[in-house]
């Protein structure tokens, strides 16, 4: 069943599956828990509190996280201004990205993606495993 299901994935869902760590999905049960937690959206209104709890996962690229966060933010009440949603998204990045971004502010989703990807690449250069590989 898992192989048949994987064969139906396209676009963002297939990219999500392809980027999972090796060995993280070994059975239908693994897919049954991972897929809905990543893609299931119910019809309830998304509150600011809930939006604050949606954080970037370890190993998840900032581009994938921002796209997911942006899609969820569309379910927020109409009164939430874009700068507040962008700032919330940014503060929910992994610490290694959010801290390194410093005081840079994004005014559009595209700007946030560009700034975060640059910072993410920079942060990877200073990861302990990268430093060891480079003899530092």
C-alpha positions in Angstrom: 0.0 0.0 0.0 2.8 2.4 0.9 4.5 2.0 -2.5 1.1 2.4 -4.4 0.4 5.6 -2.3 3.9 7.0 -3.0 3.3 6.5 -6.7 0.3 8.9 -6.5 2.3 11.8 -5.0 2.9 14.8 -7.2 4.4 18.3 -6.8 4.9 19.5 -3.3 3.8 16.1 -1.8 6.3 14.2 -3.8 9.0 16.7 -3.0 8.2 16.3 0.7 8.4 12.5 0.5 11.6 12.6 -1.6 13.3 14.8 1.0 12.4 12.6 4.0 15.5 11.2 5.8 16.4 7.7 4.5 14.7 5.0 6.5 12.1 7.3 8.1 9.2 5.6 6.2 9.3 1.8 6.4 5.7 0.9 6.4 2.1 2.1 5.8 1.8 3.1 9.4 4.8 5.4 9.0 3.1 7.1 6.1 -0.2 7.1 7.9 1.3 9.3 10.7 3.7 11.4 8.7 1.6 12.4 5.7 -1.5 13.8 7.5 0.6 15.7 10.0 2.3 17.5 7.1 -0.6 18.0 4.7 -3.9 17.6 6.5 -5.9 20.8 6.9 -9.2 20.9 8.6 -11.9 23.6 8.2 -11.4 25.3 11.5 -10.2 28.8 11.6 -6.5 29.2 12.3 -5.8 31.4 15.3 -2.6 33.4 15.9 -1.8 31.0 18.8 -1.9 28.0 16.5 0.1 29.9 13.9 2.8 30.6 16.5 3.0 26.9 17.3 3.8 25.9 13.6 7.6 25.8 13.7 10.1 24.6 11.1 11.1 21.0 11.6 14.7 19.9 11.8 15.9 18.9 8.3 13.1 20.9 6.6 14.3 23.5 4.2 13.2 27.1 4.8 11.6 27.1 1.3 9.4 24.1 2.2 8.5 25.5 5.6 7.7 29.0 4.3 5.4 27.5 1.6 3.6 25.3 4.2 3.3 28.2 6.6 2.0 30.6 3.9 -0.6 28.1 2.9 -1.8 27.7 6.5 -1.7 31.4 7.1 -4.4 31.8 4.4 -6.8 30.2 6.9 -6.2 33.0 9.4 -8.8 35.7 10.1 -8.8 38.5 7.5 -7.6 41.1 10.0 -4.1 39.8 10.3 -1.7 42.1 8.4 0.9 40.5 6.1 3.9 42.0 8.0 2.7 40.3 11.2 2.3 36.9 9.4 5.7 37.3 7.8 7.3 38.1 11.1 5.6 35.1 12.8 6.9 32.8 10.1 10.4 34.1 10.4 10.4 33.7 14.2 9.3 30.1 13.8 12.4 29.2 11.8 15.0 26.9 13.3 17.2 28.9 15.6 20.3 28.5 13.4 18.5 30.4 10.6 16.4 32.9 12.6 19.3 34.1 14.8 21.6 34.5 11.8 19.1 36.6 9.9 19.6 39.4 12.4 17.5 42.5 11.9 16.7 41.9 8.2 13.0 42.4 7.6 11.0 41.0 4.7 7.9 42.8 3.3 6.8 40.1 0.9 6.9 36.3 0.9 9.4 36.3 -2.0 11.8 38.4 0.0 11.5 36.2 3.1 12.3 33.1 1.0 15.3 34.7 -0.6 16.7 36.0 2.7 16.1 32.8 4.6 17.7 30.6 1.9 20.8 32.7 1.9 21.0 32.5 5.6 20.3 28.7 5.6 23.2 28.2 3.2 25.4 30.3 5.4 24.4 28.4 8.5 25.1 25.0 6.9 28.7 26.1 6.3 29.2 26.4 10.1 27.5 23.2 11.2 29.8 21.0 13.2 29.7 18.2 10.6 30.7 20.6 7.8 33.5 22.1 9.9 35.0 18.6 10.6 34.8 17.7 6.9 36.8 20.9 6.1 39.4 20.1 8.8 38.3 22.9 11.1 
